[in-house]
């Protein structure tokens, strides 16, 4: 018997521009491997970078916000699973799914904890040290956690975020599933990455719509690159990313070896040309796709504690983790110049991929969890008292706000 998955996307996935797009692509491939017929729906407009889902055999549907047409659509589709891409989408459509497709398993794909990223950014802008209380007391945390409780399972990409949700907010472990990026490690071991001698220079990667990336490039330009060039006067760094704002484009300065390259459709090739990836990330959440891309291409990296957060467990990093810019620049220079150090870091990256990011193992983990939910859904929901409370009509402010907007639009 055929199984149906409905994915409601915050945006149409862009695997070549964002880690979130890669993540969604991986989830779609996983559910296809599980035998699901997939419909992807979104209220967003497509861009030139949007993935051609039709080529994957996935049906594309444009939907409207605050409109009863979605009710008819989801009722007729009668999906076995509905996956909400980010908590904002669950707020908008979760109550409609619960009402018109009540038997569907509701999965929240968090990408990262948005409130954690936002509260860190606000602390950084104020020049304050981030404290966990900043996140716990942030208004966005209330919305995000409510969404987690309303769903049957939430996919968490970071071990750190799993930890704080359970230890700081006591969210039951059966509502969370740690599922990081999924990497085909078998394919990696067969690929011959260019050796130390065949590479040169530094690289940084990041989508310009993502505030932590823009801040990271500023730090590179103002703090780290001058320190590196002092030791390596002929060194070059290449900055890649879609949607880079004008303030970043204006940093292009070939005379000092600082090149703003913009978007590339082949980030692997860009990484394989260089020796070291630099990611001085000062705030953010989740785990960083660029750092995994570096591991996949055999490129050691230097990053911060926030950059490597939730990515390596107790295993050593494939390079250096430091929040001191002098140490950051020195580590970058040493990795660039010392072949033995570089090769050792590269090997650590491969070890991390095989230990934590094995695609086959993670797909099986997701498949087993979904199958278990299918057979225990009624009991699972009975045990989620707060989830039931939040579905009660007295708590359904988003539902009635949507209905009010719908009527207002109709008038």
Secondary structure, DSSP 8 states (H G I E B T S, - for coil): --EEEEEEESS---TTT-HHHHHHHHHHHHHHHTTEEEEEEESS---TT---GGGGT-EEEE--TT-THHHHHHHHH--SEEEEESHHHHHHHHHHHHHHSTTSEEEEE-SS-HHHHHHHHHHHHTT----HHHHHT-HHHHHHHHHHHHSSEEEE--HHHHHHHHHHH---GGGEEE----B-HHHHHHS----GGG--SEEEE--TTSHHHHHHHHHIIIIIHHHHHHH-TT--EEEE-TT--HHHHTT-BGGGTEEEEE--S-HHHHHHT-SEEEE---S--S--HHHHHHHHTT-EEEE-HHHHTTTSTTS--SEEE-S-HHHHHHHHHHHHH-HHHHHHHHHHHHHHHHHH-BHHHHHHHHHHHHHHHHHHHHHHHHH-HHHHHHHSGGG-HHHHHHHHHHHHHH-
